[in-house]
Each structure stands twice: as structure tokens, then as C-alpha cells.
């Protein structure tokens, strides 16, 4: 099998594209550095990454963030490393697919934000309800997403995976090593 067929390797840069349920492009992140790929997951980092919104607006991420995507869970996790601690932004979204162009997923509007003090907030419930009706998410998608909110909250409460400080420290340190090596 060729390296291209296996996908990106540590230190490679990929594009991330999120779509809405109707197939329209929602947001694009350019140049996410890959830290690890496995059969089911991809871990990367965004640091001053260019983001383009569906309306053409562009902005740059402010701080390093470890990103976590999984092929079986209907969420992805962004751990933003800030001076006052780690904040998390979790998108309820389809499992990712990766092709030659980008890592891609469907964003299902619901988000969970976790603050450095551990406070959790479920965001965009109204947006989810609006788009659910407009694009006919259906009862099966709704059931899957609500079950994955429970899984996500369990991970948060038990500091599992990306919600562990040791995880964030490990992957941020790995990112810094790769940066030093490339300069």
C-alpha cells in the first residue's frame, strides 16, 4: 500500500471541511497539523490557522488547539490551550471521512462548551431545532445525536481522552517537538 493510500502522517498538514446536512459547505480550516492517525481517529493541532466561513469571511485561530476526530462517535473535540486553562468546544457532528482533499464531516449545530473551571454549556439548541426541521434530520439522526451528547458529557465528567490534562499536555508537547524539528 502506498503512503498516499494510508493518508496523512505525523507532521503533515491537512484541510478540514465542515458541511451542513444539506451538503452545503459550512467552514474550512486550512493547514491543520496531523499529530496522530489510527484506524478510527485523527488528532491534530490548529495554531493560527486560517478559517473560511461559508459566507467568505476569513479569520485566524488565536491559540493552539488540539483537535480530535473519530470515525465512530458523532462529535469532534477542540481543546483550546489558553493562558487561563484549557477550554473545549465540542461539535455534535457526523463521524469524519478523509479523502485526498480534506477531512470532512457534517456539523449538526449542537455544541458543548467546557470552560477551564469545568462548567459545561449546551449551545445552539434553537439552531439545531430550526435546521432539524428545515433539512429533515429525521428521528434516527436525532436519536444518534442525543445519545452522543450523553457519551460526550460522560467523557467530560470523567476527564476521558481529550478532556484529560495529561492528554492535552502530551499532544501539545508533541506539536512543539514537531515544530522545532521543522525549523
Rosetta blueprint (number, residue, H / E / L):
1 X L
2 X L
3 X H
4 X H
5 X H
6 X H
7 X L
8 X L
9 X L
10 X L
11 X L
12 X L
13 X E
14 X E
15 X E
16 X E
17 X E
18 X E
19 X E
20 X L
21 X L
22 X L
23 X L
24 X L
25 X E
26 X E
27 X E
28 X E
29 X E
30 X E
31 X E
32 X E
33 X E
34 X E
35 X E
36 X E
37 X E
38 X L
39 X L
40 X L
41 X E
42 X E
43 X E
44 X E
45 X E
46 X E
47 X L
48 X L
49 X L
50 X E
51 X E
52 X E
53 X E
54 X L
55 X L
56 X L
57 X L
58 X E
59 X E
60 X E
61 X L
62 X L
63 X L
64 X L
65 X E
66 X E
67 X E
68 X E
69 X E
70 X E
71 X L
72 X L
73 X L
74 X L
75 X E
76 X E
77 X E
78 X E
79 X E
80 X E
81 X E
82 X E
83 X L
84 X L
85 X E
86 X E
87 X E
88 X E
89 X E
90 X E
91 X E
92 X E
93 X E
94 X L
95 X L
96 X L
97 X E
98 X E
99 X L
100 X L
101 X L
102 X L
103 X E
104 X E
105 X E
106 X E
107 X E
108 X E
109 X E
110 X E
111 X E
112 X E
113 X E
114 X E
115 X L
116 X L
117 X L
118 X L
119 X L
120 X E
121 X E
122 X E
123 X E
124 X L
125 X H
126 X H
127 X H
128 X H
129 X H
130 X H
131 X H
132 X H
133 X H
134 X H
135 X L
136 X L
137 X L
138 X H
139 X H
140 X H
141 X H
142 X H
143 X H
144 X H
145 X H
146 X H
147 X H
148 X H
149 X H
150 X H
151 X H
152 X H
153 X H
154 X H
155 X H
156 X H
157 X H
158 X L
159 X L
160 X L
161 X H
162 X H
163 X H
164 X L
165 X H
166 X H
167 X H
168 X H
169 X H
170 X H
171 X H
172 X H
173 X H
174 X H
175 X H
176 X H
177 X H
178 X H
179 X H
180 X H
181 X H
182 X H
183 X L
